[in-house]
Structure formats: structure tokens, C-alpha cells
Amino acid sequence: MADIVTIARFTEPLEADMARLRLQSAGIDAFLSGENAGIMEPGLGPLQLQVSAEDAEDARAILADPGLKPDDALEENSATEL
């Protein structure tokens, strides 16, 4: 079994879920430790975003990348239409 590491902690469930979904869309298996406890008792503790140790570096890089801003995407689309 692969080692699991925590790569981020979140106090906001929506923020945690968005980060998990971002990793999953990149093909990285990720899960939130403490997710059920947070539903049962809000404010119980931070949610921990966890991935396998072999995916940790890529996962951190993905979360650190802010991605395109909406204006950047518009400029990119305009350039390809020419």
C-alpha cells in the first residue's frame, strides 16, 4: 500500500473540496481526511487533503498554480481565432 501524505489543510469545506476536485481532474487520487467529522460537527478541525506520497510533489505544484484568469483566457482565444 502506498504511503499517504497530507499536502494541505483547510478550514473551509468548499475550499477543500475545490482543491480535491482540481487534483482529481488532473488524474491524482485525493481525499479529504476529517470530511465526515466536519459534517457532523462544524469547526471540529481542519480538513486534510491527502494524496499518495508519489503524487505529492505534482499535487502541490498543481495547487500552487493559479491557472488562467478569465481575461487571459479571452486573450488566448482571440489569438487563436486570427
Backbone bond lengths (Angstrom), bond angles and torsions (degrees), N, CA, C in turn:
res aa  C-N    CA-C-N  psi(-1)  N-CA   C-N-CA  omega(-1)  CA-C   N-CA-C  phi
1 M - - - 1.444 - - 1.525 108.70 -
2 A 1.320 116.70 136.66 1.464 121.74 -179.00 1.522 110.88 -72.13
3 D 1.329 114.90 147.32 1.458 119.66 175.58 1.525 109.15 -69.56
4 I 1.325 115.52 142.00 1.460 122.26 178.71 1.518 107.84 -107.92
5 V 1.343 116.00 135.08 1.455 120.53 178.86 1.527 110.00 -126.85
6 T 1.311 115.23 150.07 1.462 121.42 175.31 1.520 107.51 -89.14
7 I 1.333 116.29 124.90 1.466 119.66 -178.52 1.526 112.27 -107.01
8 A 1.340 117.55 -14.88 1.463 120.28 178.97 1.520 109.23 -161.05
9 R 1.329 114.77 155.59 1.469 121.39 175.85 1.523 108.00 -126.27
10 F 1.319 116.12 141.33 1.461 121.97 -177.42 1.521 110.37 -133.60
11 T 1.319 116.11 142.10 1.458 120.23 173.31 1.522 110.67 -96.93
12 E 1.337 117.05 -20.12 1.459 121.86 179.05 1.529 110.20 -99.56
13 P 1.322 117.98 118.27 1.471 120.66 -178.84 1.528 113.79 -58.10
14 L 1.330 118.01 -38.60 1.462 120.07 -179.10 1.526 111.11 -65.19
15 E 1.313 116.76 -42.28 1.460 121.41 177.84 1.528 110.63 -62.50
16 A 1.318 116.54 -41.90 1.464 121.52 179.09 1.527 111.07 -63.65
17 D 1.323 115.87 -43.18 1.459 119.90 -179.19 1.531 111.49 -67.11
18 M 1.320 116.84 -37.75 1.471 120.10 177.98 1.541 110.26 -63.54
19 A 1.326 117.30 -41.72 1.467 120.70 178.34 1.526 110.34 -64.37
20 R 1.333 116.94 -42.18 1.468 120.63 178.81 1.529 110.41 -62.10
21 L 1.316 116.59 -44.55 1.462 120.28 179.87 1.527 112.13 -65.43
22 R 1.324 116.69 -35.46 1.461 120.20 178.02 1.527 110.25 -63.14
23 L 1.318 116.46 -42.39 1.467 119.63 178.64 1.531 110.94 -67.90
24 Q 1.313 116.51 -42.48 1.466 119.71 -179.34 1.526 110.58 -63.89
25 S 1.329 117.89 -35.88 1.464 119.57 178.96 1.523 111.48 -68.96
26 A 1.336 116.63 -20.57 1.463 121.36 175.98 1.528 111.81 -90.54
27 G 1.334 116.73 4.32 1.456 120.64 177.20 1.515 114.47 87.97
28 I 1.329 117.40 15.03 1.462 120.94 179.26 1.525 108.92 -104.22
29 D 1.333 115.87 122.97 1.462 120.00 176.34 1.516 108.86 -68.99
30 A 1.330 115.83 124.60 1.460 120.76 -178.52 1.520 108.65 -141.18
31 F 1.324 115.63 149.96 1.458 118.96 175.33 1.511 109.44 -145.97
32 L 1.330 115.08 162.72 1.458 121.96 -178.46 1.521 109.61 -105.59
33 S 1.307 115.98 117.35 1.452 121.38 174.81 1.524 107.87 -83.16
34 G 1.309 116.37 132.48 1.457 121.00 -178.82 1.511 113.24 92.04
35 E 1.324 117.00 3.73 1.464 121.05 -177.63 1.524 111.15 -61.73
36 N 1.310 117.68 -46.61 1.462 120.47 -178.73 1.526 111.51 -68.88
37 A 1.310 117.30 -36.43 1.465 120.18 178.49 1.518 110.55 -64.89
38 G 1.327 117.09 -37.02 1.456 121.12 178.87 1.512 112.69 -66.95
39 I 1.330 116.49 -30.87 1.465 120.54 177.35 1.525 109.66 -71.73
40 M 1.325 115.75 -42.27 1.459 120.62 -178.42 1.530 112.19 -69.92
41 E 1.321 116.00 -39.72 1.468 120.85 -176.57 1.528 108.98 -140.52
42 P 1.350 117.77 88.05 1.473 120.25 -179.51 1.532 111.17 -53.74
43 G 1.312 115.05 141.50 1.454 120.67 179.73 1.518 113.73 81.27
44 L 1.326 116.94 8.67 1.463 120.69 -177.71 1.527 111.91 -65.40
45 G 1.283 117.04 -32.07 1.462 120.40 -179.93 1.510 109.57 169.84
46 P 1.313 116.40 171.00 1.464 118.83 -178.71 1.533 111.96 -69.88
47 L 1.300 115.06 148.17 1.460 120.96 172.52 1.526 107.15 -81.89
48 Q 1.302 116.69 137.71 1.457 121.57 -178.96 1.518 109.54 -108.63
49 L 1.323 115.86 120.45 1.453 121.47 176.83 1.516 107.67 -84.77
50 Q 1.330 116.36 120.76 1.464 120.94 -173.75 1.521 111.73 -124.55
51 V 1.330 114.04 143.70 1.468 122.69 177.82 1.523 107.96 -139.68
52 S 1.326 116.34 171.60 1.469 119.03 175.27 1.529 108.24 -69.76
53 A 1.323 115.94 151.67 1.465 121.23 -178.23 1.524 111.31 -58.06
54 E 1.316 117.28 -35.20 1.475 119.81 -178.69 1.529 112.48 -69.87
55 D 1.338 118.61 -22.14 1.462 122.51 178.63 1.526 113.39 -97.46
56 A 1.325 117.74 -4.24 1.464 121.33 -172.13 1.532 113.06 -59.37
57 E 1.310 117.93 -45.54 1.471 120.47 -177.85 1.526 110.97 -63.04
58 D 1.337 117.14 -46.82 1.466 120.72 178.64 1.527 111.05 -63.24
59 A 1.336 116.41 -41.05 1.463 120.34 -178.93 1.523 110.90 -63.09
60 R 1.314 117.38 -43.39 1.470 120.68 178.05 1.525 110.99 -62.76
61 A 1.322 116.72 -39.90 1.471 120.34 179.28 1.519 110.82 -64.92
62 I 1.311 117.24 -41.04 1.469 121.02 178.71 1.516 110.91 -63.07
63 L 1.321 117.04 -45.01 1.458 120.23 -179.54 1.529 112.29 -69.10
64 A 1.321 117.72 -28.22 1.461 121.25 179.80 1.528 112.20 -77.80
65 D 1.323 117.58 -21.35 1.465 122.05 -178.81 1.525 109.31 -80.82
66 P 1.342 117.47 117.77 1.462 118.95 -178.00 1.526 113.51 -71.49
67 G 1.320 117.89 -16.19 1.458 120.65 -179.88 1.519 110.76 78.28
68 L 1.313 116.06 -172.18 1.459 121.74 179.83 1.516 111.12 -80.39
69 K 1.325 115.77 140.80 1.455 120.77 170.23 1.524 107.19 -81.41
70 P 1.321 119.38 156.46 1.470 120.76 -179.85 1.525 113.38 -53.15
71 D 1.330 118.20 -39.69 1.470 120.67 179.23 1.521 111.49 -64.98
72 D 1.332 117.38 -37.90 1.466 121.01 177.97 1.521 110.80 -63.35
73 A 1.314 117.29 -39.86 1.460 121.49 179.92 1.524 110.02 -64.86
74 L 1.322 117.44 -39.06 1.470 120.66 178.09 1.515 110.79 -64.15
75 E 1.330 117.51 -43.99 1.458 121.00 178.70 1.516 111.40 -63.12
76 E 1.328 117.29 -39.88 1.453 121.74 179.37 1.527 110.86 -63.55
77 N 1.332 117.00 -43.65 1.464 121.75 179.14 1.517 110.89 -64.74
78 S 1.318 118.85 -39.63 1.467 122.47 179.50 1.519 110.73 -63.89
79 A 1.313 117.53 -39.78 1.458 121.85 -179.47 1.524 111.42 -66.46
80 T 1.321 118.69 -34.96 1.462 120.91 -178.28 1.525 111.61 -78.57
81 E 1.320 117.35 -19.95 1.460 120.06 -179.48 1.517 112.90 -79.61
82 L 1.352 117.46 -16.65 1.455 120.96 -178.32 1.456 112.59 -72.57
